[in-house]
Amino acid sequence: MDPRPAREVIDAAIRENRGWEYVCYGLVITFALVGVIVIGSGVYHGNGLIALSGSVASALFWPALRCAIAIRRENMAIRLLEVALTHAKTAEQAAKAVKDAFVSQFGKGKGDGVPKS
């Protein structure tokens, strides 16, 4: 059985991430709309507590947006890895491309965790 081509594996990984990206965007829109509507309702009725609860709902917009941005960034890193792997002529070049991608994506201030060769 032949191994799957890198492009097919990368496309599958991005497809798997895409659903969660859409969930995050949906939450961003939902939290923003609910927050604005509840704040408007609180202002209309002159109730500060309702307006405050609307601002809490609006604040939930930020974590969802951060998750969506992180997923998008990971998808772009996967695509950039595909480019590097496509241009690799030897197994050593491909291994270096994979190592560099993992260090840049997962080694942010945590030590790269990759043994030195």
C-alpha positions in Angstrom: 0.0 0.0 0.0 1.4 3.4 -1.1 1.6 6.1 1.5 -0.8 9.0 0.9 0.8 12.1 -0.8 1.7 15.0 1.5 -0.9 17.3 -0.2 -3.7 14.8 0.5 -2.7 14.5 4.2 -2.4 18.3 4.6 -5.8 18.9 2.9 -7.4 16.4 5.3 -5.9 18.1 8.3 -7.2 21.5 7.1 -10.6 20.0 6.4 -10.7 18.7 10.0 -9.8 22.1 11.4 -12.3 24.0 9.2 -15.4 22.8 11.2 -14.0 24.2 14.4 -13.0 27.4 12.7 -16.7 27.8 11.6 -17.9 27.0 15.1 -15.6 29.8 16.5 -16.8 32.3 13.9 -20.4 31.4 14.7 -19.7 32.0 18.4 -18.1 35.3 17.7 -21.2 36.5 15.8 -23.6 35.1 18.4 -21.9 36.6 21.4 -21.5 40.0 19.7 -25.1 40.1 18.5 -26.5 38.9 21.8 -24.4 41.3 23.8 -25.4 44.3 21.6 -29.1 43.3 21.8 -29.0 42.9 25.6 -27.1 46.1 26.1 -29.7 47.9 23.9 -32.5 46.3 25.8 -31.0 47.4 29.1 -30.6 51.0 27.9 -34.1 51.0 26.5 -35.6 49.8 29.8 -33.3 51.9 31.9 -31.9 48.8 33.7 -28.2 48.9 34.3 -28.1 45.3 35.4 -29.4 44.1 32.1 -26.9 46.3 30.3 -24.1 44.9 32.4 -25.1 41.3 31.5 -25.0 42.3 27.9 -21.5 43.6 28.3 -20.5 40.2 29.8 -22.0 38.4 26.8 -20.1 40.7 24.5 -16.9 40.0 26.4 -17.2 36.3 25.5 -16.7 37.4 21.9 -12.9 37.7 22.5 -12.1 34.1 23.5 -14.0 32.8 20.6 -12.2 35.2 18.2 -8.8 34.2 19.7 -9.6 30.6 19.0 -10.7 31.3 15.4 -7.5 33.2 14.8 -5.4 30.4 16.3 -7.1 27.8 14.1 -6.6 30.1 11.0 -2.9 30.5 11.9 -2.4 26.8 12.3 -4.1 26.2 8.9 -1.7 28.7 7.3 1.3 27.0 9.0 0.2 23.7 7.6 -0.1 25.2 4.1 3.4 26.8 4.4 4.7 23.4 5.5 3.2 21.9 2.3 5.2 24.5 0.2 8.4 23.6 2.0 7.9 19.9 1.6 7.1 20.3 -2.1 10.4 22.1 -2.7 12.5 19.6 -0.6 14.6 17.4 -2.8 16.0 15.1 -0.1 14.8 13.4 3.0 17.1 15.7 5.0 15.6 18.8 3.6 12.1 17.5 4.3 13.0 16.6 7.8 14.4 20.1 8.4 11.2 21.7 7.0 9.1 19.6 9.3 11.3 20.3 12.3 11.3 24.1 11.6 7.5 24.1 11.3 7.1 22.3 14.6 9.5 24.5 16.4 7.9 27.7 15.0 4.4 26.5 15.8 4.8 24.7 19.1 8.1 26.0 20.5 7.0 29.5 21.4 9.0 30.2 24.5 8.6 26.7 25.8 11.9 25.3 24.5 11.8 23.7 21.2 11.6 20.1 22.6 13.3 18.8 19.5 16.6 16.9 20.1 19.6 18.5 18.4 21.1 16.4 15.7 
